[in-house]
Amino acid sequence: MTSVVTETFFRPEEVARERLSIPAALYNRCRLMLSRCRYGHVFVPVRSMQMQSVIDDEEIIFVDNQAYAVRNGNGGRLIMLAWSFRHDQSRDDLNEPAPIELVYYHSSARDLHNRLIGEFAKALDLLEQRHRDHGCEPRAKKILPFRTGV
């Protein structure tokens, strides 16, 4: 029996939100990877940026591996930004860019997003190579609110 490791993440208060799109190939790879996993999410380490990402049906969160916080007895890493999928916007072609809302949880989120477009694709390459024969790791996520005024 395989045990499941649960990772905890804190969702800070939103700093800003912006509507844009990500390349179709990147979005399609995320959907394909998620469909091949027996869990509801896929963990993708982005080691070149010391970040971790988690893909699920609604969003991809990007977490700073260096920022750890404790709140109400729970410890976890802070979400820096999220690519929230815009399911209200349909795509007529698989080659069309995928509409998202870039949700900022940190002032540097826009700069991180620009770097992640390339680095996240490289991280997916490595993960696909590693998991070609082994499937998805048994890991679960838990996201808690992280309010700074509490």
Biotite code that builds the C-alpha atoms (Angstrom):
import biotite.structure as struc

atoms = struc.array([
    struc.Atom([0.000, 0.000, 0.000], chain_id="A", res_id=1, res_name="MET", atom_name="CA", element="C"),
    struc.Atom([1.352, 3.406, -0.977], chain_id="A", res_id=2, res_name="THR", atom_name="CA", element="C"),
    struc.Atom([0.989, 6.221, 1.516], chain_id="A", res_id=3, res_name="SER", atom_name="CA", element="C"),
    struc.Atom([-0.095, 9.647, 0.343], chain_id="A", res_id=4, res_name="VAL", atom_name="CA", element="C"),
    struc.Atom([1.968, 12.663, 1.350], chain_id="A", res_id=5, res_name="VAL", atom_name="CA", element="C"),
    struc.Atom([-0.151, 15.783, 1.889], chain_id="A", res_id=6, res_name="THR", atom_name="CA", element="C"),
    struc.Atom([1.382, 19.165, 1.115], chain_id="A", res_id=7, res_name="GLU", atom_name="CA", element="C"),
    struc.Atom([-0.140, 22.319, 2.594], chain_id="A", res_id=8, res_name="THR", atom_name="CA", element="C"),
    struc.Atom([-0.182, 25.629, 0.749], chain_id="A", res_id=9, res_name="PHE", atom_name="CA", element="C"),
    struc.Atom([-1.352, 29.040, 1.891], chain_id="A", res_id=10, res_name="PHE", atom_name="CA", element="C"),
    struc.Atom([-3.314, 31.273, -0.441], chain_id="A", res_id=11, res_name="ARG", atom_name="CA", element="C"),
    struc.Atom([-2.473, 34.868, 0.552], chain_id="A", res_id=12, res_name="PRO", atom_name="CA", element="C"),
    struc.Atom([-4.819, 37.740, -0.160], chain_id="A", res_id=13, res_name="GLU", atom_name="CA", element="C"),
    struc.Atom([-4.988, 38.670, -3.828], chain_id="A", res_id=14, res_name="GLU", atom_name="CA", element="C"),
    struc.Atom([-2.825, 41.595, -4.905], chain_id="A", res_id=15, res_name="VAL", atom_name="CA", element="C"),
    struc.Atom([-4.192, 41.863, -8.463], chain_id="A", res_id=16, res_name="ALA", atom_name="CA", element="C"),
    struc.Atom([-5.759, 39.895, -11.288], chain_id="A", res_id=17, res_name="ARG", atom_name="CA", element="C"),
    struc.Atom([-5.200, 40.093, -15.032], chain_id="A", res_id=18, res_name="GLU", atom_name="CA", element="C"),
    struc.Atom([-6.824, 38.345, -17.995], chain_id="A", res_id=19, res_name="ARG", atom_name="CA", element="C"),
    struc.Atom([-4.433, 36.952, -20.560], chain_id="A", res_id=20, res_name="LEU", atom_name="CA", element="C"),
    struc.Atom([-3.564, 33.660, -22.245], chain_id="A", res_id=21, res_name="SER", atom_name="CA", element="C"),
    struc.Atom([-0.892, 30.995, -22.167], chain_id="A", res_id=22, res_name="ILE", atom_name="CA", element="C"),
    struc.Atom([0.402, 29.124, -25.225], chain_id="A", res_id=23, res_name="PRO", atom_name="CA", element="C"),
    struc.Atom([-1.875, 26.347, -26.453], chain_id="A", res_id=24, res_name="ALA", atom_name="CA", element="C"),
    struc.Atom([0.881, 23.741, -26.353], chain_id="A", res_id=25, res_name="ALA", atom_name="CA", element="C"),
    struc.Atom([1.597, 24.482, -22.683], chain_id="A", res_id=26, res_name="LEU", atom_name="CA", element="C"),
    struc.Atom([-2.078, 24.323, -21.684], chain_id="A", res_id=27, res_name="TYR", atom_name="CA", element="C"),
    struc.Atom([-2.652, 21.141, -23.699], chain_id="A", res_id=28, res_name="ASN", atom_name="CA", element="C"),
    struc.Atom([0.324, 19.414, -22.050], chain_id="A", res_id=29, res_name="ARG", atom_name="CA", element="C"),
    struc.Atom([-1.046, 20.285, -18.612], chain_id="A", res_id=30, res_name="CYS", atom_name="CA", element="C"),
    struc.Atom([-4.454, 18.854, -19.472], chain_id="A", res_id=31, res_name="ARG", atom_name="CA", element="C"),
    struc.Atom([-2.903, 15.713, -20.928], chain_id="A", res_id=32, res_name="LEU", atom_name="CA", element="C"),
    struc.Atom([-0.668, 15.189, -17.909], chain_id="A", res_id=33, res_name="MET", atom_name="CA", element="C"),
    struc.Atom([-3.617, 15.671, -15.566], chain_id="A", res_id=34, res_name="LEU", atom_name="CA", element="C"),
    struc.Atom([-5.722, 13.180, -17.536], chain_id="A", res_id=35, res_name="SER", atom_name="CA", element="C"),
    struc.Atom([-2.995, 10.531, -17.202], chain_id="A", res_id=36, res_name="ARG", atom_name="CA", element="C"),
    struc.Atom([-2.751, 10.905, -13.437], chain_id="A", res_id=37, res_name="CYS", atom_name="CA", element="C"),
    struc.Atom([-5.014, 8.887, -11.180], chain_id="A", res_id=38, res_name="ARG", atom_name="CA", element="C"),
    struc.Atom([-5.176, 11.776, -8.699], chain_id="A", res_id=39, res_name="TYR", atom_name="CA", element="C"),
    struc.Atom([-6.991, 15.092, -9.110], chain_id="A", res_id=40, res_name="GLY", atom_name="CA", element="C"),
    struc.Atom([-3.766, 17.066, -9.382], chain_id="A", res_id=41, res_name="HIS", atom_name="CA", element="C"),
    struc.Atom([-0.173, 16.855, -10.578], chain_id="A", res_id=42, res_name="VAL", atom_name="CA", element="C"),
    struc.Atom([2.858, 18.280, -8.752], chain_id="A", res_id=43, res_name="PHE", atom_name="CA", element="C"),
    struc.Atom([5.478, 19.772, -11.074], chain_id="A", res_id=44, res_name="VAL", atom_name="CA", element="C"),
    struc.Atom([8.747, 21.003, -9.551], chain_id="A", res_id=45, res_name="PRO", atom_name="CA", element="C"),
    struc.Atom([10.211, 24.029, -11.333], chain_id="A", res_id=46, res_name="VAL", atom_name="CA", element="C"),
    struc.Atom([13.678, 23.618, -9.881], chain_id="A", res_id=47, res_name="ARG", atom_name="CA", element="C"),
    struc.Atom([15.330, 26.313, -11.998], chain_id="A", res_id=48, res_name="SER", atom_name="CA", element="C"),
    struc.Atom([13.179, 28.877, -10.155], chain_id="A", res_id=49, res_name="MET", atom_name="CA", element="C"),
    struc.Atom([13.010, 27.069, -6.772], chain_id="A", res_id=50, res_name="GLN", atom_name="CA", element="C"),
    struc.Atom([9.247, 26.799, -7.183], chain_id="A", res_id=51, res_name="MET", atom_name="CA", element="C"),
    struc.Atom([6.683, 24.053, -7.207], chain_id="A", res_id=52, res_name="GLN", atom_name="CA", element="C"),
    struc.Atom([3.507, 24.038, -9.222], chain_id="A", res_id=53, res_name="SER", atom_name="CA", element="C"),
    struc.Atom([0.321, 22.049, -8.812], chain_id="A", res_id=54, res_name="VAL", atom_name="CA", element="C"),
    struc.Atom([-2.014, 21.470, -11.755], chain_id="A", res_id=55, res_name="ILE", atom_name="CA", element="C"),
    struc.Atom([-5.691, 20.710, -11.167], chain_id="A", res_id=56, res_name="ASP", atom_name="CA", element="C"),
    struc.Atom([-8.911, 21.177, -13.163], chain_id="A", res_id=57, res_name="ASP", atom_name="CA", element="C"),
    struc.Atom([-9.407, 24.797, -12.118], chain_id="A", res_id=58, res_name="GLU", atom_name="CA", element="C"),
    struc.Atom([-5.936, 26.298, -11.900], chain_id="A", res_id=59, res_name="GLU", atom_name="CA", element="C"),
    struc.Atom([-2.198, 25.914, -11.699], chain_id="A", res_id=60, res_name="ILE", atom_name="CA", element="C"),
    struc.Atom([-0.705, 27.313, -8.528], chain_id="A", res_id=61, res_name="ILE", atom_name="CA", element="C"),
    struc.Atom([2.938, 28.321, -8.295], chain_id="A", res_id=62, res_name="PHE", atom_name="CA", element="C"),
    struc.Atom([4.489, 28.057, -4.854], chain_id="A", res_id=63, res_name="VAL", atom_name="CA", element="C"),
    struc.Atom([7.765, 29.448, -3.539], chain_id="A", res_id=64, res_name="ASP", atom_name="CA", element="C"),
    struc.Atom([9.719, 26.490, -2.151], chain_id="A", res_id=65, res_name="ASN", atom_name="CA", element="C"),
    struc.Atom([11.718, 28.863, 0.067], chain_id="A", res_id=66, res_name="GLN", atom_name="CA", element="C"),
    struc.Atom([8.771, 30.676, 1.715], chain_id="A", res_id=67, res_name="ALA", atom_name="CA", element="C"),
    struc.Atom([7.335, 28.671, 4.604], chain_id="A", res_id=68, res_name="TYR", atom_name="CA", element="C"),
    struc.Atom([4.707, 30.007, 6.982], chain_id="A", res_id=69, res_name="ALA", atom_name="CA", element="C"),
    struc.Atom([2.752, 28.784, 9.996], chain_id="A", res_id=70, res_name="VAL", atom_name="CA", element="C"),
    struc.Atom([-0.790, 29.897, 10.761], chain_id="A", res_id=71, res_name="ARG", atom_name="CA", element="C"),
    struc.Atom([-3.181, 28.412, 13.334], chain_id="A", res_id=72, res_name="ASN", atom_name="CA", element="C"),
    struc.Atom([-0.964, 25.380, 13.844], chain_id="A", res_id=73, res_name="GLY", atom_name="CA", element="C"),
    struc.Atom([-0.683, 24.597, 10.128], chain_id="A", res_id=74, res_name="ASN", atom_name="CA", element="C"),
    struc.Atom([2.586, 25.007, 8.261], chain_id="A", res_id=75, res_name="GLY", atom_name="CA", element="C"),
    struc.Atom([2.879, 25.356, 4.526], chain_id="A", res_id=76, res_name="GLY", atom_name="CA", element="C"),
    struc.Atom([4.325, 27.143, 1.557], chain_id="A", res_id=77, res_name="ARG", atom_name="CA", element="C"),
    struc.Atom([2.996, 30.400, 0.123], chain_id="A", res_id=78, res_name="LEU", atom_name="CA", element="C"),
    struc.Atom([1.292, 30.579, -3.259], chain_id="A", res_id=79, res_name="ILE", atom_name="CA", element="C"),
    struc.Atom([2.927, 33.337, -5.316], chain_id="A", res_id=80, res_name="MET", atom_name="CA", element="C"),
    struc.Atom([0.610, 33.291, -8.328], chain_id="A", res_id=81, res_name="LEU", atom_name="CA", element="C"),
    struc.Atom([-2.005, 31.179, -10.044], chain_id="A", res_id=82, res_name="ALA", atom_name="CA", element="C"),
    struc.Atom([-3.107, 30.596, -13.598], chain_id="A", res_id=83, res_name="TRP", atom_name="CA", element="C"),
    struc.Atom([-6.849, 30.290, -13.154], chain_id="A", res_id=84, res_name="SER", atom_name="CA", element="C"),
    struc.Atom([-8.457, 28.612, -16.172], chain_id="A", res_id=85, res_name="PHE", atom_name="CA", element="C"),
    struc.Atom([-11.223, 30.579, -17.832], chain_id="A", res_id=86, res_name="ARG", atom_name="CA", element="C"),
    struc.Atom([-13.820, 27.904, -18.493], chain_id="A", res_id=87, res_name="HIS", atom_name="CA", element="C"),
    struc.Atom([-16.249, 30.635, -19.583], chain_id="A", res_id=88, res_name="ASP", atom_name="CA", element="C"),
    struc.Atom([-14.050, 31.177, -22.670], chain_id="A", res_id=89, res_name="GLN", atom_name="CA", element="C"),
    struc.Atom([-14.233, 28.282, -25.114], chain_id="A", res_id=90, res_name="SER", atom_name="CA", element="C"),
    struc.Atom([-11.472, 27.375, -27.528], chain_id="A", res_id=91, res_name="ARG", atom_name="CA", element="C"),
    struc.Atom([-12.560, 26.329, -30.995], chain_id="A", res_id=92, res_name="ASP", atom_name="CA", element="C"),
    struc.Atom([-9.125, 25.044, -31.926], chain_id="A", res_id=93, res_name="ASP", atom_name="CA", element="C"),
    struc.Atom([-6.504, 23.170, -29.901], chain_id="A", res_id=94, res_name="LEU", atom_name="CA", element="C"),
    struc.Atom([-3.895, 25.523, -31.339], chain_id="A", res_id=95, res_name="ASN", atom_name="CA", element="C"),
    struc.Atom([-5.544, 28.633, -29.897], chain_id="A", res_id=96, res_name="GLU", atom_name="CA", element="C"),
    struc.Atom([-3.919, 30.142, -26.790], chain_id="A", res_id=97, res_name="PRO", atom_name="CA", element="C"),
    struc.Atom([-5.749, 29.211, -23.598], chain_id="A", res_id=98, res_name="ALA", atom_name="CA", element="C"),
    struc.Atom([-7.417, 32.084, -21.739], chain_id="A", res_id=99, res_name="PRO", atom_name="CA", element="C"),
    struc.Atom([-6.490, 32.398, -18.063], chain_id="A", res_id=100, res_name="ILE", atom_name="CA", element="C"),
    struc.Atom([-6.667, 34.852, -15.243], chain_id="A", res_id=101, res_name="GLU", atom_name="CA", element="C"),
    struc.Atom([-3.282, 35.528, -13.774], chain_id="A", res_id=102, res_name="LEU", atom_name="CA", element="C"),
    struc.Atom([-3.912, 35.905, -10.060], chain_id="A", res_id=103, res_name="VAL", atom_name="CA", element="C"),
    struc.Atom([-1.202, 37.810, -8.207], chain_id="A", res_id=104, res_name="TYR", atom_name="CA", element="C"),
    struc.Atom([-0.523, 36.895, -4.578], chain_id="A", res_id=105, res_name="TYR", atom_name="CA", element="C"),
    struc.Atom([2.829, 38.689, -4.499], chain_id="A", res_id=106, res_name="HIS", atom_name="CA", element="C"),
    struc.Atom([4.128, 41.942, -5.993], chain_id="A", res_id=107, res_name="SER", atom_name="CA", element="C"),
    struc.Atom([6.630, 40.051, -8.194], chain_id="A", res_id=108, res_name="SER", atom_name="CA", element="C"),
    struc.Atom([3.969, 37.760, -9.693], chain_id="A", res_id=109, res_name="ALA", atom_name="CA", element="C"),
    struc.Atom([4.007, 39.360, -13.164], chain_id="A", res_id=110, res_name="ARG", atom_name="CA", element="C"),
    struc.Atom([7.776, 38.932, -13.492], chain_id="A", res_id=111, res_name="ASP", atom_name="CA", element="C"),
    struc.Atom([7.485, 35.348, -12.231], chain_id="A", res_id=112, res_name="LEU", atom_name="CA", element="C"),
    struc.Atom([4.754, 34.650, -14.783], chain_id="A", res_id=113, res_name="HIS", atom_name="CA", element="C"),
    struc.Atom([6.960, 35.856, -17.646], chain_id="A", res_id=114, res_name="ASN", atom_name="CA", element="C"),
    struc.Atom([9.775, 33.517, -16.572], chain_id="A", res_id=115, res_name="ARG", atom_name="CA", element="C"),
    struc.Atom([7.412, 30.615, -15.881], chain_id="A", res_id=116, res_name="LEU", atom_name="CA", element="C"),
    struc.Atom([6.117, 30.502, -19.447], chain_id="A", res_id=117, res_name="ILE", atom_name="CA", element="C"),
    struc.Atom([9.484, 29.039, -20.516], chain_id="A", res_id=118, res_name="GLY", atom_name="CA", element="C"),
    struc.Atom([10.687, 27.369, -17.326], chain_id="A", res_id=119, res_name="GLU", atom_name="CA", element="C"),
    struc.Atom([7.410, 25.581, -16.625], chain_id="A", res_id=120, res_name="PHE", atom_name="CA", element="C"),
    struc.Atom([7.518, 23.964, -20.079], chain_id="A", res_id=121, res_name="ALA", atom_name="CA", element="C"),
    struc.Atom([11.046, 22.668, -19.333], chain_id="A", res_id=122, res_name="LYS", atom_name="CA", element="C"),
    struc.Atom([9.858, 21.336, -15.967], chain_id="A", res_id=123, res_name="ALA", atom_name="CA", element="C"),
    struc.Atom([7.019, 19.489, -17.724], chain_id="A", res_id=124, res_name="LEU", atom_name="CA", element="C"),
    struc.Atom([9.588, 17.930, -20.084], chain_id="A", res_id=125, res_name="ASP", atom_name="CA", element="C"),
    struc.Atom([11.558, 16.547, -17.132], chain_id="A", res_id=126, res_name="LEU", atom_name="CA", element="C"),
    struc.Atom([8.457, 15.310, -15.343], chain_id="A", res_id=127, res_name="LEU", atom_name="CA", element="C"),
    struc.Atom([7.107, 13.584, -18.462], chain_id="A", res_id=128, res_name="GLU", atom_name="CA", element="C"),
    struc.Atom([10.444, 11.821, -18.897], chain_id="A", res_id=129, res_name="GLN", atom_name="CA", element="C"),
    struc.Atom([10.490, 10.671, -15.279], chain_id="A", res_id=130, res_name="ARG", atom_name="CA", element="C"),
    struc.Atom([6.879, 9.534, -15.136], chain_id="A", res_id=131, res_name="HIS", atom_name="CA", element="C"),
    struc.Atom([6.597, 7.894, -18.533], chain_id="A", res_id=132, res_name="ARG", atom_name="CA", element="C"),
    struc.Atom([6.636, 4.466, -16.935], chain_id="A", res_id=133, res_name="ASP", atom_name="CA", element="C"),
    struc.Atom([5.779, 5.201, -13.314], chain_id="A", res_id=134, res_name="HIS", atom_name="CA", element="C"),
    struc.Atom([2.669, 7.377, -13.425], chain_id="A", res_id=135, res_name="GLY", atom_name="CA", element="C"),
    struc.Atom([1.821, 10.055, -10.927], chain_id="A", res_id=136, res_name="CYS", atom_name="CA", element="C"),
    struc.Atom([3.218, 10.267, -7.371], chain_id="A", res_id=137, res_name="GLU", atom_name="CA", element="C"),
    struc.Atom([0.677, 9.757, -4.577], chain_id="A", res_id=138, res_name="PRO", atom_name="CA", element="C"),
    struc.Atom([0.600, 13.304, -3.182], chain_id="A", res_id=139, res_name="ARG", atom_name="CA", element="C"),
    struc.Atom([-2.323, 15.384, -2.013], chain_id="A", res_id=140, res_name="ALA", atom_name="CA", element="C"),
    struc.Atom([-2.687, 19.125, -1.602], chain_id="A", res_id=141, res_name="LYS", atom_name="CA", element="C"),
    struc.Atom([-4.418, 21.245, 0.987], chain_id="A", res_id=142, res_name="LYS", atom_name="CA", element="C"),
    struc.Atom([-4.848, 24.988, 0.386], chain_id="A", res_id=143, res_name="ILE", atom_name="CA", element="C"),
    struc.Atom([-5.603, 27.267, 3.328], chain_id="A", res_id=144, res_name="LEU", atom_name="CA", element="C"),
    struc.Atom([-6.267, 31.020, 3.399], chain_id="A", res_id=145, res_name="PRO", atom_name="CA", element="C"),
    struc.Atom([-3.400, 33.147, 4.686], chain_id="A", res_id=146, res_name="PHE", atom_name="CA", element="C"),
    struc.Atom([-4.639, 36.529, 5.870], chain_id="A", res_id=147, res_name="ARG", atom_name="CA", element="C"),
    struc.Atom([-1.980, 39.039, 6.837], chain_id="A", res_id=148, res_name="THR", atom_name="CA", element="C"),
    struc.Atom([-4.233, 41.125, 9.098], chain_id="A", res_id=149, res_name="GLY", atom_name="CA", element="C"),
    struc.Atom([-5.077, 38.238, 11.474], chain_id="A", res_id=150, res_name="VAL", atom_name="CA", element="C"),
])
